[in-house]
Amino acid sequence: MAAPNLSMNLPADIPSAQAEAIRELLGALPEHRQTTFVLRARRWWPTLVSGLSIYPDPAAAGGRALELAARAFAERSDDLHALDERRLLEPDWFQQQTMIGYAAYTERYAEPGTGLAGVADKVDHLRGLGVTYLHLMPLLKPRPAPNDGGYAVADYRAVREDLGDIQDLANLTGTLRANDISLCLDLVLNHVAKEHEWALKAKAGDAAYREYFHVYADRQEPDAYEATLPEVFPDFAPGNFTWDDELEGWVWTTFNDYQWDLNWSNPAVFCEMADVILNLANLGVEVLRLDAIAFMWKRKGTNSQNQPEVHQITQALRAVARIAAPAVAFKAEAIVGPGDLVHYLGRGQHYGKVSDLAYHNSLMVQIWSMLASRDVTLAAHALAQIPDIPGSTAWVTYARCHDDIGWAIDDGDAAAVQLNGFEHRGFLSEFYTGNFDGSFADGLVFQHNPATGDKRVSGTAASLSGVGLAAEAGEDGRLNDAVGRVLVAHALMFGWGGLPVIWSGDEIGSLNDPNWDNLPEFAEDNRWAHRPALDWAAVRALGDHPESPADRIYQGISAMVEKRGELPHLHADVPAHAVPTTDRGVLGVVRRHPLGAMVGLYNMTEHEAYVPTWWVDAQGVEPHAMTDHLAGNVPELTEFEDIKLAPYQAMWLTA
């Protein structure tokens, strides 16, 4: 059978040199594979070139990227090609209500010294929790410590030596795939370590690689940019530029002096990173967390965050991945204000063309705000202001993550409910570090900036909820409330929809690590307090002490995961709408599915609460035919026809 005429079928505006190279790369493949690539190229070429319109010659940059895609496609294994077909037939795979995420550091999840192979050995714990998505924190080869917890990458094509090698990574993705678990890895887009090959070549005088970075001979341009730039780590990395003797210039360093920001206005940088993405895809990585994505494009007179070109670049990178490896999904790590956040999932011309997933940072912040204030008014208003996202995308929801909590309370949202945003942020900082009278929390101050009043917080979910302090005091009532806070926080993030992610250790109520600063490289970063190694002895002991916080939290979360998987209402393409109830301590979340409405009720206080049945009826759930799926029964009603919620109780109600 004659091979397809690729010269006729490839997009006509691909530069001839790249078209010829693509034909050569695909020529040895079976006819059906050639046809598949050509069809995908024709489908995604316009999207790719449109995204690359920020460059002087979009077709030339697109042609180079398409050649990289063809090479990766030709090298992709049969089982990954099969996964591509499966994902194309099930494009909502990451939106389904059965999706449950788990995030951990490899060395703090696996048994000591076992690395990536040790994660595979512990896959049963993930399966027992119902996990279908595993995010392992930075494991690509970083510079020597300090390395920003692994986010200062020195080699995108190598793994940290203490964790294994690239083959170990490929073996792990295969094991996870066999267990229906998708691996998510961090891809740092904004910067590389100053020890990265590109930076070393720039320092050695290679003019082409010098253009991979933002380098200035004197302070004139840096000072002009600094006039409107914030400081990310004011305590230990003030300023945004660093002098380098070997470069003989000031290099842009948003995060730390050893992390050099990439110059994305250079199309060569785009092609380099596209190739990195394709290499990770061929290792079996299914989700890429696009780290520091908001900072990629620089513009004088702005804070150089959330610039329109970021979405152009993401669209183009996603198009390249869709051509060679459509099983891969993008997750935007954009911890920005709600008005900017939705753009990372696609608005306007980028609707449905950029990231597939994005962190719902606002939900996390509002969870802790409600628990501290015992009032849902601000949360109901703020969450309602976030526009619906494209139906093909999903939020990543979480109660806690590896990072600190920055109190992203919008001043306008606060004012709308008669609060002062600055004062409320200050209240939350004081409350969760135990410095507010009546606080139940045991958090740590992270990165206090006296100039702005910004004071972020570190702490595990259990420590911020008061489990540690209550257990230490030996007060059962306080401990019950603390466990209740952990569970209601998780119920809300599971019940919001999207892809909920459990932070490692939160499933057993792990507390802050008291020895977090024992390692010198961690001594100035107290975020390591909420990144303790998973206590495998405690995991093995689950079930032995049913009344312990660990057992109660684990059993509660496990039950939520099971119930969640049974509810099509929690598919991510069904929007969630926060609605205030008649009780200021109870948040309502309404999801309107074709099968009928689902109402989530979340009592964020240590007191009993009551919601009238007429309120539930108004949201679309028949009160006298409703079931609470979390409890597995009909909710208790008072003589006044009110639904009674126990302290920190959550309900998922449908007719």
KOLRO-843293 format. One line per field, with one value per residue (C-alpha): chain; residue number from 0; x, y, z; residue in one letter. Coordinates in steps of 0.5 Angstrom, whole numbers, plus 500, padded with zeros to 3 digits. Each point is the difference from the previous one (the first is absolute). Layout:
N
chain: (A,...) $
resi: (NUM,...) $
px: (X,...) $
py: (Y,...) $
pz: (Z,...) $
resn: (a,...) $
END
This chain:
655
chain: (A,A,A,A,A,A,A,A,A,A,A,A,A,A,A,A,A,A,A,A,A,A,A,A,A,A,A,A,A,A,A,A,A,A,A,A,A,A,A,A,A,A,A,A,A,A,A,A,A,A,A,A,A,A,A,A,A,A,A,A,A,A,A,A,A,A,A,A,A,A,A,A,A,A,A,A,A,A,A,A,A,A,A,A,A,A,A,A,A,A,A,A,A,A,A,A,A,A,A,A,A,A,A,A,A,A,A,A,A,A,A,A,A,A,A,A,A,A,A,A,A,A,A,A,A,A,A,A,A,A,A,A,A,A,A,A,A,A,A,A,A,A,A,A,A,A,A,A,A,A,A,A,A,A,A,A,A,A,A,A,A,A,A,A,A,A,A,A,A,A,A,A,A,A,A,A,A,A,A,A,A,A,A,A,A,A,A,A,A,A,A,A,A,A,A,A,A,A,A,A,A,A,A,A,A,A,A,A,A,A,A,A,A,A,A,A,A,A,A,A,A,A,A,A,A,A,A,A,A,A,A,A,A,A,A,A,A,A,A,A,A,A,A,A,A,A,A,A,A,A,A,A,A,A,A,A,A,A,A,A,A,A,A,A,A,A,A,A,A,A,A,A,A,A,A,A,A,A,A,A,A,A,A,A,A,A,A,A,A,A,A,A,A,A,A,A,A,A,A,A,A,A,A,A,A,A,A,A,A,A,A,A,A,A,A,A,A,A,A,A,A,A,A,A,A,A,A,A,A,A,A,A,A,A,A,A,A,A,A,A,A,A,A,A,A,A,A,A,A,A,A,A,A,A,A,A,A,A,A,A,A,A,A,A,A,A,A,A,A,A,A,A,A,A,A,A,A,A,A,A,A,A,A,A,A,A,A,A,A,A,A,A,A,A,A,A,A,A,A,A,A,A,A,A,A,A,A,A,A,A,A,A,A,A,A,A,A,A,A,A,A,A,A,A,A,A,A,A,A,A,A,A,A,A,A,A,A,A,A,A,A,A,A,A,A,A,A,A,A,A,A,A,A,A,A,A,A,A,A,A,A,A,A,A,A,A,A,A,A,A,A,A,A,A,A,A,A,A,A,A,A,A,A,A,A,A,A,A,A,A,A,A,A,A,A,A,A,A,A,A,A,A,A,A,A,A,A,A,A,A,A,A,A,A,A,A,A,A,A,A,A,A,A,A,A,A,A,A,A,A,A,A,A,A,A,A,A,A,A,A,A,A,A,A,A,A,A,A,A,A,A,A,A,A,A,A,A,A,A,A,A,A,A,A,A,A,A,A,A,A,A,A,A,A,A,A,A,A,A,A,A,A,A,A,A,A,A,A,A,A,A,A,A,A,A,A,A,A,A,A,A,A,A,A,A,A,A,A,A,A,A,A,A,A,A,A,A,A,A,A,A,A,A,A,A,A,A,A,A,A,A,A,A,A,A,A,A,A,A,A,A,A,A,A,A,A,A,A,A,A,A,A,A,A,A) $
resi: (0,1,2,3,4,5,6,7,8,9,10,11,12,13,14,15,16,17,18,19,20,21,22,23,24,25,26,27,28,29,30,31,32,33,34,35,36,37,38,39,40,41,42,43,44,45,46,47,48,49,50,51,52,53,54,55,56,57,58,59,60,61,62,63,64,65,66,67,68,69,70,71,72,73,74,75,76,77,78,79,80,81,82,83,84,85,86,87,88,89,90,91,92,93,94,95,96,97,98,99,100,101,102,103,104,105,106,107,108,109,110,111,112,113,114,115,116,117,118,119,120,121,122,123,124,125,126,127,128,129,130,131,132,133,134,135,136,137,138,139,140,141,142,143,144,145,146,147,148,149,150,151,152,153,154,155,156,157,158,159,160,161,162,163,164,165,166,167,168,169,170,171,172,173,174,175,176,177,178,179,180,181,182,183,184,185,186,187,188,189,190,191,192,193,194,195,196,197,198,199,200,201,202,203,204,205,206,207,208,209,210,211,212,213,214,215,216,217,218,219,220,221,222,223,224,225,226,227,228,229,230,231,232,233,234,235,236,237,238,239,240,241,242,243,244,245,246,247,248,249,250,251,252,253,254,255,256,257,258,259,260,261,262,263,264,265,266,267,268,269,270,271,272,273,274,275,276,277,278,279,280,281,282,283,284,285,286,287,288,289,290,291,292,293,294,295,296,297,298,299,300,301,302,303,304,305,306,307,308,309,310,311,312,313,314,315,316,317,318,319,320,321,322,323,324,325,326,327,328,329,330,331,332,333,334,335,336,337,338,339,340,341,342,343,344,345,346,347,348,349,350,351,352,353,354,355,356,357,358,359,360,361,362,363,364,365,366,367,368,369,370,371,372,373,374,375,376,377,378,379,380,381,382,383,384,385,386,387,388,389,390,391,392,393,394,395,396,397,398,399,400,401,402,403,404,405,406,407,408,409,410,411,412,413,414,415,416,417,418,419,420,421,422,423,424,425,426,427,428,429,430,431,432,433,434,435,436,437,438,439,440,441,442,443,444,445,446,447,448,449,450,451,452,453,454,455,456,457,458,459,460,461,462,463,464,465,466,467,468,469,470,471,472,473,474,475,476,477,478,479,480,481,482,483,484,485,486,487,488,489,490,491,492,493,494,495,496,497,498,499,500,501,502,503,504,505,506,507,508,509,510,511,512,513,514,515,516,517,518,519,520,521,522,523,524,525,526,527,528,529,530,531,532,533,534,535,536,537,538,539,540,541,542,543,544,545,546,547,548,549,550,551,552,553,554,555,556,557,558,559,560,561,562,563,564,565,566,567,568,569,570,571,572,573,574,575,576,577,578,579,580,581,582,583,584,585,586,587,588,589,590,591,592,593,594,595,596,597,598,599,600,601,602,603,604,605,606,607,608,609,610,611,612,613,614,615,616,617,618,619,620,621,622,623,624,625,626,627,628,629,630,631,632,633,634,635,636,637,638,639,640,641,642,643,644,645,646,647,648,649,650,651,652,653,654) $
px: (500,503,502,495,503,502,503,492,497,505,498,502,503,505,507,503,506,496,495,505,503,493,499,507,498,493,502,502,494,494,495,494,505,502,493,499,505,498,493,502,505,495,495,505,504,496,499,508,502,494,504,506,498,504,506,503,499,495,500,507,500,494,504,505,495,497,506,501,493,501,507,496,494,505,504,493,499,494,497,500,497,495,499,499,495,496,501,497,494,499,502,497,504,503,493,497,497,504,507,503,507,506,506,507,507,503,505,495,495,504,504,507,505,495,499,495,500,498,494,498,500,495,495,495,499,498,496,497,498,497,506,500,505,506,504,507,504,506,504,504,507,501,506,504,496,497,496,493,497,502,498,507,500,507,498,493,503,502,498,502,506,497,493,503,501,496,498,498,495,497,500,495,496,499,498,495,497,499,496,496,504,503,506,501,507,502,502,504,498,503,507,506,505,506,504,495,504,497,502,507,501,497,506,505,498,496,495,495,499,501,493,497,500,498,507,502,507,498,494,496,495,500,498,495,497,501,495,494,502,499,504,498,505,502,503,506,499,499,500,499,507,507,506,505,507,501,494,502,493,494,496,492,499,493,500,507,507,502,493,501,494,499,499,494,500,505,497,506,498,493,503,504,495,495,505,501,492,500,506,496,494,504,502,493,498,493,499,505,499,503,503,501,496,497,507,503,499,503,497,503,495,496,501,502,495,494,502,496,506,500,494,502,506,496,495,506,504,493,499,507,498,493,504,505,497,493,500,503,496,503,499,501,504,497,499,497,493,494,499,507,499,494,505,504,495,498,496,498,505,503,494,501,507,505,500,496,500,501,501,494,504,494,496,506,501,492,500,505,497,493,503,503,494,495,496,499,498,506,502,493,501,507,499,494,504,504,498,498,506,500,496,506,504,500,502,505,498,503,500,508,506,507,500,499,493,500,493,498,494,498,498,494,497,501,497,494,499,502,507,506,505,506,498,497,506,504,495,501,507,500,494,504,507,496,501,492,496,496,504,500,506,508,503,506,501,503,503,498,501,499,499,494,497,501,500,500,499,503,496,497,493,499,505,496,493,503,501,507,498,493,504,505,495,497,493,495,495,506,503,493,499,507,499,493,504,505,494,495,506,501,493,499,506,497,493,502,502,506,506,501,507,502,507,504,499,493,496,503,500,508,502,506,506,504,507,498,507,505,502,504,497,493,502,498,493,495,496,503,496,494,504,501,502,494,500,499,500,494,497,501,497,493,494,504,497,493,500,507,500,504,494,495,503,502,493,496,504,500,492,500,504,496,493,503,501,493,498,500,497,508,502,505,496,494,501,500,497,501,493,499,495,496,505,507,504,497,503,495,503,495,502,495,501,495,498,498,503,505,500,506,500,506,499,507,499,500,493,494,496,494,498,492,498,497,507,502,493,502,507,496,500,494,500,496,503,507,506,507,505,505,496,497,493,494,502,497,495,498,492,501,502,507,506,505,507,505,506,505,495,500,494,499,493,496,493) $
py: (500,507,504,507,506,504,506,501,499,504,507,504,506,495,502,495,498,498,497,496,498,498,495,497,499,497,496,494,499,496,504,500,504,505,501,501,505,504,501,502,505,503,500,504,504,506,500,499,506,505,499,501,507,503,499,503,494,495,495,499,499,496,495,499,498,496,496,499,497,495,498,499,496,496,498,499,493,496,500,507,501,495,505,506,496,499,507,503,495,502,508,501,495,505,503,494,499,494,504,501,503,499,505,498,501,493,499,502,495,494,497,503,499,496,506,499,493,501,503,495,495,504,501,496,505,505,495,499,507,500,504,501,506,500,507,499,506,502,494,503,501,507,503,499,503,505,498,503,493,497,506,502,495,499,494,499,493,497,498,502,495,498,498,496,501,501,493,500,505,496,494,504,503,493,497,506,499,493,502,506,505,506,503,508,503,507,504,506,505,507,498,496,499,504,493,498,499,506,504,497,501,508,501,497,505,497,506,495,497,507,502,494,505,507,503,507,504,505,502,504,495,496,506,502,493,500,506,496,493,497,495,493,498,507,496,496,503,507,503,497,501,497,502,494,501,495,503,507,502,500,494,500,495,501,495,499,502,493,499,504,502,498,505,497,506,495,495,495,500,498,494,498,499,497,495,499,499,494,497,499,498,494,498,499,507,501,507,506,505,506,504,507,501,507,503,498,506,507,507,506,504,494,495,495,495,497,504,498,497,494,498,500,496,495,499,498,495,497,499,497,495,499,498,495,498,502,495,506,505,507,503,507,502,507,503,506,504,497,505,498,493,498,502,494,495,504,507,503,498,495,496,493,501,501,496,494,501,506,500,503,504,505,494,497,507,501,493,503,507,496,496,506,505,494,505,498,506,503,493,499,507,499,493,503,505,495,499,493,496,497,493,496,503,499,503,496,501,499,502,500,499,501,507,505,504,507,503,502,504,505,507,501,493,502,507,497,496,506,497,504,495,502,499,494,497,502,497,493,501,501,495,494,501,500,507,502,499,494,497,492,500,499,503,503,507,500,506,506,506,506,505,497,496,494,494,493,493,493,494,494,499,497,505,506,496,499,493,500,506,496,493,503,503,494,503,495,506,504,494,498,507,500,494,502,506,496,496,506,503,494,499,506,500,493,502,506,496,500,496,500,499,497,503,494,499,503,494,498,506,502,505,505,497,503,498,504,504,495,500,506,501,500,505,506,497,498,497,494,500,498,495,494,493,496,496,493,497,504,498,492,502,502,496,499,506,502,506,503,506,496,495,505,504,494,497,507,501,493,500,507,497,494,504,506,494,498,507,503,506,501,500,506,503,501,507,501,506,503,502,503,496,503,499,504,494,495,500,498,497,499,495,500,493,498,494,505,505,499,504,500,503,501,502,504,501,496,501,496,504,500,501,500,495,506,502,493,500,507,497,494,494,498,500,494,495,502,496,502,496,501,497,496,501,506,506,501,505,504,502,506,497,502,495,499,500,498,504,500,495,500,498,498,500,498,498) $
pz: (500,498,506,501,496,506,495,498,507,505,501,494,504,503,498,495,504,506,495,497,507,502,494,502,507,498,494,504,504,498,496,505,505,494,499,507,501,493,503,506,497,496,506,504,496,499,508,500,495,504,506,497,497,506,496,494,495,503,495,500,508,499,495,505,505,495,498,508,500,494,504,506,497,496,507,504,502,498,507,500,493,503,506,495,496,507,502,494,500,508,500,506,504,505,501,502,508,501,499,507,500,505,501,503,500,497,506,505,497,499,505,502,494,495,496,494,500,507,498,496,506,503,495,504,505,494,497,507,500,493,497,493,499,504,500,502,502,496,498,494,502,503,502,507,506,501,494,502,501,494,495,498,495,497,495,497,498,506,507,507,501,507,497,494,493,493,499,508,498,494,504,505,495,497,507,501,493,502,506,496,504,495,502,501,500,501,494,502,494,503,501,501,505,498,500,494,493,497,506,499,493,501,505,496,495,495,497,498,507,503,496,504,506,502,501,501,500,505,505,495,497,507,504,495,501,507,501,499,502,507,504,500,506,503,506,497,492,500,493,493,497,502,497,497,500,494,496,502,500,505,498,502,506,503,505,502,498,497,496,493,497,493,494,497,495,496,496,501,508,497,496,506,505,495,499,507,501,494,504,506,497,497,506,502,504,499,503,500,506,496,506,501,493,502,500,493,496,502,499,503,504,502,506,494,502,496,494,493,497,506,497,493,502,503,495,495,505,501,492,499,506,497,493,503,507,501,506,504,504,502,507,501,507,500,507,498,501,498,494,497,502,495,494,501,499,493,499,494,494,505,502,501,497,505,507,502,507,505,507,504,505,502,502,505,503,501,503,505,501,501,506,503,500,500,495,493,497,497,497,497,497,498,497,496,496,497,493,497,497,493,500,498,506,507,507,504,507,507,507,501,495,501,500,505,500,498,502,493,502,495,503,495,503,507,499,497,506,505,502,499,496,503,507,498,497,506,505,496,501,507,501,497,503,507,501,501,506,499,494,500,495,500,494,498,497,493,497,504,496,505,494,497,506,496,505,497,504,500,503,499,500,506,504,497,502,507,501,503,505,502,501,504,504,501,499,496,498,497,496,497,498,497,496,498,497,496,497,498,497,496,499,497,495,498,499,496,494,495,502,508,503,506,503,503,507,500,500,506,504,500,504,499,500,506,497,493,501,502,492,499,493,503,506,497,497,505,495,501,507,496,495,505,498,500,506,497,507,501,494,501,507,497,503,506,504,497,504,499,495,495,499,501,494,496,500,499,494,497,501,496,495,499,500,495,495,500,499,492,503,502,493,498,495,504,503,508,503,507,503,507,504,505,505,500,502,495,492,495,493,495,494,494,497,494,505,505,505,505,507,504,507,504,507,502,507,507,501,497,494,497,493,498,495,496,499,497,496,497,497,497,505,502,508,501,495,501,502,504,496,505,506,495,503,500,504,507,500,506,502,496,493,501,498,506,499,506,501,494,496,492,496,493,498,494,499) $
resn: (m,a,a,p,n,l,s,m,n,l,p,a,d,i,p,s,a,q,a,e,a,i,r,e,l,l,g,a,l,p,e,h,r,q,t,t,f,v,l,r,a,r,r,w,w,p,t,l,v,s,g,l,s,i,y,p,d,p,a,a,a,g,g,r,a,l,e,l,a,a,r,a,f,a,e,r,s,d,d,l,h,a,l,d,e,r,r,l,l,e,p,d,w,f,q,q,q,t,m,i,g,y,a,a,y,t,e,r,y,a,e,p,g,t,g,l,a,g,v,a,d,k,v,d,h,l,r,g,l,g,v,t,y,l,h,l,m,p,l,l,k,p,r,p,a,p,n,d,g,g,y,a,v,a,d,y,r,a,v,r,e,d,l,g,d,i,q,d,l,a,n,l,t,g,t,l,r,a,n,d,i,s,l,c,l,d,l,v,l,n,h,v,a,k,e,h,e,w,a,l,k,a,k,a,g,d,a,a,y,r,e,y,f,h,v,y,a,d,r,q,e,p,d,a,y,e,a,t,l,p,e,v,f,p,d,f,a,p,g,n,f,t,w,d,d,e,l,e,g,w,v,w,t,t,f,n,d,y,q,w,d,l,n,w,s,n,p,a,v,f,c,e,m,a,d,v,i,l,n,l,a,n,l,g,v,e,v,l,r,l,d,a,i,a,f,m,w,k,r,k,g,t,n,s,q,n,q,p,e,v,h,q,i,t,q,a,l,r,a,v,a,r,i,a,a,p,a,v,a,f,k,a,e,a,i,v,g,p,g,d,l,v,h,y,l,g,r,g,q,h,y,g,k,v,s,d,l,a,y,h,n,s,l,m,v,q,i,w,s,m,l,a,s,r,d,v,t,l,a,a,h,a,l,a,q,i,p,d,i,p,g,s,t,a,w,v,t,y,a,r,c,h,d,d,i,g,w,a,i,d,d,g,d,a,a,a,v,q,l,n,g,f,e,h,r,g,f,l,s,e,f,y,t,g,n,f,d,g,s,f,a,d,g,l,v,f,q,h,n,p,a,t,g,d,k,r,v,s,g,t,a,a,s,l,s,g,v,g,l,a,a,e,a,g,e,d,g,r,l,n,d,a,v,g,r,v,l,v,a,h,a,l,m,f,g,w,g,g,l,p,v,i,w,s,g,d,e,i,g,s,l,n,d,p,n,w,d,n,l,p,e,f,a,e,d,n,r,w,a,h,r,p,a,l,d,w,a,a,v,r,a,l,g,d,h,p,e,s,p,a,d,r,i,y,q,g,i,s,a,m,v,e,k,r,g,e,l,p,h,l,h,a,d,v,p,a,h,a,v,p,t,t,d,r,g,v,l,g,v,v,r,r,h,p,l,g,a,m,v,g,l,y,n,m,t,e,h,e,a,y,v,p,t,w,w,v,d,a,q,g,v,e,p,h,a,m,t,d,h,l,a,g,n,v,p,e,l,t,e,f,e,d,i,k,l,a,p,y,q,a,m,w,l,t,a) $
END
